[in-house]
Amino acid sequence: MTDTTTPLAVRTDLEHRQSTHTTTGDTVNIGDRYHLAPGAPGIVVIREIQDGGLVLVENETPGPGVYPYLVKPDTLVPATTGPL
């Protein structure tokens, strides 16, 4: 299996973009792991931070039909378990 996320992560890491979680005031960084909402079963990983404050997330567990998508960081809840 080929890792297709590395070039995107390297490119955005070089830019050092960050976003601020408006509810908690915490800094959202590339590579951080979150639940989409309180009690949500899956975990997403921040892949890119857009200029307008939106973040590109991708499900931590790959599989068919899993695509990156943009969300506002306000609803994200930090994941408390270690990465897979």
Sequence and secondary structure as in RCSB ss.txt:
>XXXX:A:sequence
MTDTTTPLAVRTDLEHRQSTHTTTGDTVNIGDRYHLAPGAPGIVVIREIQDGGLVLVENETPGPGVYPYLVKPDT
LVPATTGPL
>XXXX:A:secstr
    SHHHHHHHHHHT  EE TTT  EE TT EEESSTT SS EEEEEE TTS EEEEESS  TT   EEE GGG
 EE  S   
